[in-house]
Amino acid sequence: MSIELPKPMAAYYAAKNQKDVESMLACFAADAIVHDEGEDRRGHIEIREWMEETTRKYGVTVDPREISGDADKPVVAALVAGNFPGSPVTLYYHFTLAGDAITHLEINP
């Protein structure tokens, strides 16, 4: 399924599916925050570490299925498949956007 996503989110998912950490990181503001698996990662250094760890550990692919919410706070329901129990699963990506950058991302089941 193909849905239209704001530019930074489309770029993030494309890079994620290519396992391209540099391109994923380029979608985030320098002071962005990511909340995933019960932890917060702040800034590019911690977010890069999270991206490298989860890419290596889970090797996921993400298929965005639906988008809802406001233009600056969209929520994406995505089918996520990878090396983890219960795969594939639908996860919800709660974004906060500022211009062409992701400033906050929270991922929930």
OpenMM code with the backbone's topology and positions (N, CA, C; nanometers):
from openmm import Vec3, app, unit

residues = "MET SER ILE GLU LEU PRO LYS PRO MET ALA ALA TYR TYR ALA ALA LYS ASN GLN LYS ASP VAL GLU SER MET LEU ALA CYS PHE ALA ALA ASP ALA ILE VAL HIS ASP GLU GLY GLU ASP ARG ARG GLY HIS ILE GLU ILE ARG GLU TRP MET GLU GLU THR THR ARG LYS TYR GLY VAL THR VAL ASP PRO ARG GLU ILE SER GLY ASP ALA ASP LYS PRO VAL VAL ALA ALA LEU VAL ALA GLY ASN PHE PRO GLY SER PRO VAL THR LEU TYR TYR HIS PHE THR LEU ALA GLY ASP ALA ILE THR HIS LEU GLU ILE ASN PRO".split()
positions = [
    Vec3(0.0848, -0.1176, 0.0000),
    Vec3(0.0000, 0.0000, 0.0000),
    Vec3(0.0893, 0.1239, 0.0000),
    Vec3(0.0483, 0.2229, -0.0724),
    Vec3(0.1284, 0.3445, -0.0817),
    Vec3(0.0467, 0.4631, -0.0319),
    Vec3(0.1037, 0.5356, 0.0619),
    Vec3(0.0382, 0.6564, 0.1131),
    Vec3(0.1335, 0.7734, 0.0959),
    Vec3(0.0784, 0.8936, 0.0902),
    Vec3(0.1615, 1.0123, 0.0767),
    Vec3(0.2042, 1.0597, 0.2153),
    Vec3(0.3353, 1.0727, 0.2327),
    Vec3(0.3915, 1.1137, 0.3608),
    Vec3(0.4649, 1.2458, 0.3449),
    Vec3(0.4696, 1.3266, 0.4516),
    Vec3(0.5538, 1.4466, 0.4482),
    Vec3(0.6986, 1.4077, 0.4179),
    Vec3(0.7700, 1.4975, 0.3539),
    Vec3(0.9053, 1.4722, 0.3049),
    Vec3(0.9999, 1.4073, 0.4061),
    Vec3(1.0141, 1.4601, 0.5288),
    Vec3(1.1118, 1.3980, 0.6196),
    Vec3(1.0736, 1.2556, 0.6600),
    Vec3(0.9436, 1.2288, 0.6675),
    Vec3(0.8983, 1.0946, 0.7045),
    Vec3(0.9194, 0.9972, 0.5889),
    Vec3(0.8882, 1.0397, 0.4674),
    Vec3(0.9095, 0.9546, 0.3499),
    Vec3(1.0577, 0.9203, 0.3363),
    Vec3(1.1434, 1.0203, 0.3568),
    Vec3(1.2879, 0.9979, 0.3479),
    Vec3(1.3353, 0.9031, 0.4584),
    Vec3(1.2811, 0.9195, 0.5800),
    Vec3(1.3178, 0.8329, 0.6922),
    Vec3(1.2831, 0.6874, 0.6629),
    Vec3(1.1595, 0.6616, 0.6188),
    Vec3(1.1185, 0.5236, 0.5911),
    Vec3(1.1972, 0.4637, 0.4754),
    Vec3(1.2238, 0.5421, 0.3709),
    Vec3(1.3030, 0.4917, 0.2584),
    Vec3(1.4425, 0.4521, 0.3057),
    Vec3(1.5053, 0.5361, 0.3855),
    Vec3(1.6390, 0.5066, 0.4375),
    Vec3(1.6361, 0.3874, 0.5330),
    Vec3(1.5319, 0.3797, 0.6150),
    Vec3(1.5194, 0.2687, 0.7099),
    Vec3(1.5131, 0.1357, 0.6354),
    Vec3(1.4349, 0.1318, 0.5284),
    Vec3(1.4212, 0.0083, 0.4519),
    Vec3(1.5489, -0.0277, 0.3758),
    Vec3(1.6364, 0.0700, 0.3542),
    Vec3(1.7662, 0.0452, 0.2917),
    Vec3(1.8759, 0.0196, 0.3952),
    Vec3(1.8394, 0.0291, 0.5246),
    Vec3(1.9352, 0.0124, 0.6354),
    Vec3(2.0455, 0.1172, 0.6287),
    Vec3(2.0101, 0.2383, 0.5840),
    Vec3(2.1039, 0.3483, 0.5628),
    Vec3(2.0970, 0.4455, 0.6810),
    Vec3(2.1799, 0.4224, 0.7807),
    Vec3(2.1769, 0.5002, 0.9043),
    Vec3(2.2036, 0.6486, 0.8781),
    Vec3(2.3005, 0.6804, 0.7939),
    Vec3(2.3323, 0.8211, 0.7658),
    Vec3(2.2119, 0.8957, 0.7099),
    Vec3(2.1428, 0.8346, 0.6156),
    Vec3(2.0257, 0.8996, 0.5554),
    Vec3(1.9095, 0.9063, 0.6531),
    Vec3(1.8943, 0.8040, 0.7385),
    Vec3(1.7902, 0.8104, 0.8415),
    Vec3(1.8175, 0.9283, 0.9343),
    Vec3(1.9405, 0.9389, 0.9817),
    Vec3(1.9787, 1.0428, 1.0766),
    Vec3(1.9599, 1.1821, 1.0171),
    Vec3(1.9828, 1.1969, 0.8883),
    Vec3(1.9692, 1.3268, 0.8218),
    Vec3(1.8263, 1.3803, 0.8270),
    Vec3(1.7306, 1.2964, 0.8556),
    Vec3(1.5898, 1.3379, 0.8643),
    Vec3(1.5561, 1.4037, 0.9980),
    Vec3(1.6453, 1.3930, 1.0964),
    Vec3(1.6197, 1.4407, 1.2320),
    Vec3(1.6907, 1.5725, 1.2607),
    Vec3(1.6230, 1.6581, 1.3368),
    Vec3(1.6845, 1.7809, 1.3858),
    Vec3(1.7980, 1.7436, 1.4813),
    Vec3(1.8958, 1.8313, 1.4940),
    Vec3(2.0126, 1.8049, 1.5795),
    Vec3(1.9739, 1.7776, 1.7247),
    Vec3(1.8654, 1.8401, 1.7721),
    Vec3(1.8221, 1.8223, 1.9113),
    Vec3(1.6986, 1.7337, 1.9233),
    Vec3(1.6743, 1.6498, 1.8241),
    Vec3(1.5565, 1.5623, 1.8242),
    Vec3(1.5604, 1.4624, 1.9395),
    Vec3(1.4420, 1.4085, 1.9691),
    Vec3(1.4273, 1.3050, 2.0712),
    Vec3(1.3527, 1.1874, 2.0089),
    Vec3(1.4029, 1.0664, 2.0346),
    Vec3(1.3351, 0.9443, 1.9929),
    Vec3(1.3021, 0.8649, 2.1173),
    Vec3(1.1767, 0.8189, 2.1270),
    Vec3(1.1350, 0.7321, 2.2375),
    Vec3(1.0949, 0.5983, 2.1768),
    Vec3(1.1670, 0.4929, 2.2127),
    Vec3(1.1408, 0.3588, 2.1611),
    Vec3(1.1859, 0.2585, 2.2660),
    Vec3(1.1122, 0.1494, 2.2774),
    Vec3(1.1441, 0.0428, 2.3712),
    Vec3(1.1664, 0.0951, 2.5126),
    Vec3(1.0853, 0.1941, 2.5525),
    Vec3(1.0897, 0.2465, 2.6885),
    Vec3(1.2036, 0.3419, 2.7190),
    Vec3(1.2818, 0.3805, 2.6195),
    Vec3(1.3947, 0.4694, 2.6425),
    Vec3(1.3890, 0.5912, 2.5525),
    Vec3(1.4447, 0.7028, 2.6017),
    Vec3(1.4596, 0.8246, 2.5224),
    Vec3(1.6025, 0.8345, 2.4731),
    Vec3(1.6150, 0.8754, 2.3471),
    Vec3(1.7461, 0.9062, 2.2897),
    Vec3(1.7409, 1.0518, 2.2469),
    Vec3(1.8379, 1.1302, 2.2878),
    Vec3(1.8385, 1.2751, 2.2613),
    Vec3(1.9598, 1.3135, 2.1785),
    Vec3(1.9343, 1.3858, 2.0698),
    Vec3(2.0428, 1.4357, 1.9853),
    Vec3(2.0971, 1.3306, 1.8910),
    Vec3(2.1734, 1.3772, 1.7936),
    Vec3(2.2221, 1.2896, 1.6873),
    Vec3(2.3104, 1.1750, 1.7356),
    Vec3(2.3921, 1.1959, 1.8369),
    Vec3(2.4807, 1.0885, 1.8832),
    Vec3(2.4001, 0.9716, 1.9378),
    Vec3(2.3060, 1.0009, 2.0284),
    Vec3(2.2248, 0.8937, 2.0877),
    Vec3(2.1289, 0.8332, 1.9860),
    Vec3(2.0746, 0.9152, 1.8971),
    Vec3(1.9819, 0.8631, 1.7955),
    Vec3(2.0568, 0.7725, 1.6978),
    Vec3(2.1784, 0.8104, 1.6587),
    Vec3(2.2596, 0.7243, 1.5715),
    Vec3(2.2841, 0.5897, 1.6386),
    Vec3(2.3207, 0.5906, 1.7673),
    Vec3(2.3450, 0.4658, 1.8396),
    Vec3(2.2201, 0.3778, 1.8385),
    Vec3(2.1031, 0.4382, 1.8614),
    Vec3(1.9762, 0.3652, 1.8581),
    Vec3(1.9529, 0.3060, 1.7193),
    Vec3(1.9740, 0.3854, 1.6157),
    Vec3(1.9531, 0.3386, 1.4780),
    Vec3(2.0462, 0.2226, 1.4449),
    Vec3(2.1727, 0.2354, 1.4800),
    Vec3(2.2697, 0.1293, 1.4517),
    Vec3(2.2336, 0.0016, 1.5274),
    Vec3(2.1983, 0.0158, 1.6555),
    Vec3(2.1649, -0.1008, 1.7383),
    Vec3(2.0401, -0.1719, 1.6875),
    Vec3(1.9321, -0.0957, 1.6630),
    Vec3(1.8073, -0.1594, 1.6207),
    Vec3(1.8167, -0.2151, 1.4789),
    Vec3(1.8933, -0.1500, 1.3929),
    Vec3(1.9123, -0.2020, 1.2571),
    Vec3(1.9856, -0.3346, 1.2622),
    Vec3(2.0916, -0.3404, 1.3408),
    Vec3(2.1709, -0.4628, 1.3552),
    Vec3(2.0894, -0.5739, 1.4225),
    Vec3(2.0175, -0.5375, 1.5278),
    Vec3(1.9456, -0.6357, 1.6094),
    Vec3(1.8210, -0.6903, 1.5406),
    Vec3(1.7414, -0.6012, 1.4777),
    Vec3(1.6117, -0.6420, 1.4251),
    Vec3(1.6039, -0.6494, 1.2735),
    Vec3(1.6871, -0.5749, 1.2015),
    Vec3(1.6855, -0.5765, 1.0558),
    Vec3(1.5477, -0.5529, 0.9958),
    Vec3(1.4745, -0.4575, 1.0501),
    Vec3(1.3350, -0.4397, 1.0104),
    Vec3(1.3176, -0.3758, 0.8734),
    Vec3(1.2015, -0.4060, 0.8166),
    Vec3(1.1476, -0.3304, 0.7043),
    Vec3(1.0156, -0.2725, 0.7526),
    Vec3(0.9824, -0.1550, 0.7011),
    Vec3(0.8635, -0.0832, 0.7472),
    Vec3(0.7781, -0.0474, 0.6264),
    Vec3(0.6497, -0.0811, 0.6354),
    Vec3(0.5547, -0.0498, 0.5297),
    Vec3(0.4463, 0.0411, 0.5877),
    Vec3(0.4593, 0.1734, 0.5703),
    Vec3(0.3564, 0.2654, 0.6214),
    Vec3(0.2216, 0.2364, 0.5565),
    Vec3(0.1171, 0.2209, 0.6380),
    Vec3(-0.0148, 0.1833, 0.5881),
    Vec3(-0.1165, 0.2957, 0.5973),
    Vec3(-0.1118, 0.3742, 0.7058),
    Vec3(-0.2100, 0.4808, 0.7270),
    Vec3(-0.1426, 0.5982, 0.7956),
    Vec3(-0.1926, 0.7179, 0.7665),
    Vec3(-0.1448, 0.8380, 0.8340),
    Vec3(-0.2649, 0.9130, 0.8871),
    Vec3(-0.2507, 0.9660, 1.0085),
    Vec3(-0.3571, 1.0445, 1.0719),
    Vec3(-0.2913, 1.1555, 1.1524),
    Vec3(-0.3718, 1.2333, 1.2236),
    Vec3(-0.3173, 1.3388, 1.3078),
    Vec3(-0.3037, 1.4696, 1.2338),
    Vec3(-0.2372, 1.5642, 1.2976),
    Vec3(-0.2170, 1.6976, 1.2413),
    Vec3(-0.0955, 1.7005, 1.1505),
    Vec3(-0.0854, 1.8049, 1.0685),
    Vec3(0.0266, 1.8183, 0.9744),
    Vec3(0.1609, 1.8202, 1.0460),
    Vec3(0.1687, 1.8849, 1.1634),
    Vec3(0.2962, 1.8915, 1.2353),
    Vec3(0.3125, 1.7805, 1.3391),
    Vec3(0.2050, 1.7004, 1.3605),
    Vec3(0.2119, 1.5879, 1.4547),
    Vec3(0.1404, 1.4664, 1.3961),
    Vec3(0.1920, 1.4163, 1.2835),
    Vec3(0.1280, 1.3006, 1.2213),
    Vec3(0.1592, 1.1705, 1.2942),
    Vec3(0.0679, 1.0758, 1.2794),
    Vec3(0.0848, 0.9415, 1.3340),
    Vec3(0.0731, 0.8444, 1.2169),
    Vec3(0.1708, 0.7553, 1.2057),
    Vec3(0.1715, 0.6572, 1.0986),
    Vec3(0.1554, 0.5179, 1.1588),
    Vec3(0.0577, 0.4436, 1.1064),
    Vec3(0.0448, 0.3015, 1.1385),
    Vec3(0.1231, 0.2274, 1.0312),
    Vec3(0.2208, 0.1475, 1.0732),
    Vec3(0.3078, 0.0799, 0.9770),
    Vec3(0.3222, -0.0674, 1.0123),
    Vec3(0.3272, -0.1503, 0.9087),
    Vec3(0.3534, -0.2915, 0.9265),
    Vec3(0.5046, -0.3093, 0.9310),
    Vec3(0.5542, -0.3614, 1.0434),
    Vec3(0.6976, -0.3754, 1.0660),
    Vec3(0.7310, -0.5244, 1.0713),
    Vec3(0.8266, -0.5646, 0.9885),
    Vec3(0.8706, -0.7040, 0.9852),
    Vec3(1.0211, -0.7079, 1.0099),
    Vec3(1.0646, -0.8116, 1.0818),
    Vec3(1.2072, -0.8233, 1.1095),
    Vec3(1.2362, -0.9420, 1.1984),
    Vec3(1.3534, -0.9383, 1.2617),
    Vec3(1.4002, -1.0465, 1.3480),
    Vec3(1.3574, -1.0233, 1.4919),
    Vec3(1.2278, -1.0373, 1.5182),
    Vec3(1.1768, -1.0232, 1.6545),
    Vec3(1.0510, -1.1077, 1.6678),
    Vec3(1.0204, -1.1539, 1.7898),
    Vec3(0.9019, -1.2360, 1.8109),
    Vec3(0.7745, -1.1608, 1.7709),
    Vec3(0.6837, -1.2318, 1.7045),
    Vec3(0.5563, -1.1734, 1.6656),
    Vec3(0.5591, -1.1018, 1.5318),
    Vec3(0.6734, -1.1008, 1.4642),
    Vec3(0.6859, -1.0322, 1.3356),
    Vec3(0.5993, -1.1017, 1.2309),
    Vec3(0.5311, -1.0240, 1.1475),
    Vec3(0.5217, -0.8781, 1.1433),
    Vec3(0.4182, -0.8270, 1.2428),
    Vec3(0.4309, -0.6985, 1.2758),
    Vec3(0.3409, -0.6346, 1.3714),
    Vec3(0.3143, -0.4911, 1.3253),
    Vec3(0.1979, -0.4400, 1.3621),
    Vec3(0.1681, -0.3000, 1.3339),
    Vec3(0.2193, -0.2157, 1.4493),
    Vec3(0.3029, -0.1170, 1.4171),
    Vec3(0.3517, -0.0212, 1.5158),
    Vec3(0.3049, 0.1181, 1.4760),
    Vec3(0.2941, 0.2045, 1.5759),
    Vec3(0.2478, 0.3410, 1.5541),
    Vec3(0.3640, 0.4369, 1.5785),
    Vec3(0.3941, 0.5143, 1.4761),
    Vec3(0.5030, 0.6116, 1.4778),
    Vec3(0.4428, 0.7503, 1.4957),
    Vec3(0.4626, 0.8091, 1.6136),
    Vec3(0.4112, 0.9423, 1.6461),
    Vec3(0.5232, 1.0431, 1.6210),
    Vec3(0.5069, 1.1242, 1.5175),
    Vec3(0.6087, 1.2206, 1.4781),
    Vec3(0.5716, 1.3610, 1.5234),
    Vec3(0.6723, 1.4427, 1.5468),
    Vec3(0.6577, 1.5882, 1.5534),
    Vec3(0.7549, 1.6420, 1.4500),
    Vec3(0.7024, 1.7287, 1.3626),
    Vec3(0.7815, 1.7836, 1.2532),
    Vec3(0.7984, 1.9333, 1.2698),
    Vec3(0.9112, 1.9839, 1.2252),
    Vec3(0.9375, 2.1279, 1.2187),
    Vec3(1.0096, 2.1508, 1.0867),
    Vec3(0.9387, 2.2077, 0.9905),
    Vec3(0.9971, 2.2260, 0.8583),
    Vec3(1.0239, 2.0913, 0.7954),
    Vec3(1.1459, 2.0709, 0.7490),
    Vec3(1.1842, 1.9453, 0.6854),
    Vec3(1.2585, 1.8526, 0.7804),
    Vec3(1.2322, 1.8635, 0.9100),
    Vec3(1.3028, 1.7799, 1.0071),
    Vec3(1.2058, 1.7153, 1.1051),
    Vec3(1.2447, 1.5983, 1.1498),
    Vec3(1.1738, 1.5299, 1.2570),
    Vec3(1.2352, 1.5772, 1.3871),
    Vec3(1.1525, 1.6317, 1.4775),
    Vec3(1.2038, 1.6787, 1.6063),
    Vec3(1.1727, 1.5820, 1.7198),
    Vec3(1.0728, 1.4940, 1.6973),
    Vec3(1.0369, 1.3964, 1.7992),
    Vec3(0.9756, 1.2763, 1.7298),
    Vec3(1.0105, 1.1575, 1.7760),
    Vec3(0.9519, 1.0332, 1.7266),
    Vec3(0.9315, 0.9418, 1.8443),
    Vec3(0.8081, 0.8920, 1.8566),
    Vec3(0.7767, 0.7923, 1.9586),
    Vec3(0.7140, 0.6737, 1.8868),
    Vec3(0.7649, 0.5546, 1.9148),
    Vec3(0.7180, 0.4330, 1.8502),
    Vec3(0.6504, 0.3464, 1.9548),
    Vec3(0.5237, 0.3078, 1.9253),
    Vec3(0.4434, 0.2284, 2.0184),
    Vec3(0.3727, 0.1144, 1.9464),
    Vec3(0.3463, 0.0062, 2.0198),
    Vec3(0.2655, -0.1026, 1.9610),
    Vec3(0.1200, -0.0611, 1.9473),
] * unit.nanometer
topology = app.Topology()
chain = topology.addChain("A")
for resn in residues:
    res = topology.addResidue(resn, chain)
    for name in ("N", "CA", "C"):
        topology.addAtom(name, app.Element.getBySymbol(name[0]), res)
